Amino acid sequence: MSEYIGCPGLILQDILQQANVLEKFLMDSCTLLMSSISVMEAGSIKEQTQQGQMITRVAFLYAPLSFVTSIFGMNVKEINGSPLPVWVPVAAFLVVSTCTLGIFFLWRRKPRSI
């Protein structure tokens, strides 16, 4: 510090140079932090997308079953004496499931436009 005695211009230049170096360091640190946050957020979005796909697949499997049970309910000969045998709802479920799977596979083969 003894070299600066009586020369405030040199002190000011040194402080300004150190401030510029510190500013560059802080800007680089901020950029690095923002990049790290973006990478972590992208991983979180990917995980949420995979969970959403899993829920969609489960719903896709249960939709035909729900449809058939809502139509037939408990109205089969074995449960409440209805004239409808138990194989009719099972056959209807198989038909509806086959149609649903066919639509699913056709939809997956369809070329996607970006």
Buried (B, 14 or more C-beta within 10 A) or exposed (E): EEEEEEEEEEEEEEEEEEEEEEEEEEEEEEEEEEEEEEEEEEEEEEEEEEEEEEEEEEEEEEEBEEBBBEEBEEBBEEEEEBEBEEEBBEEBBEEBBEEBEEEEEEEEEEEEEE
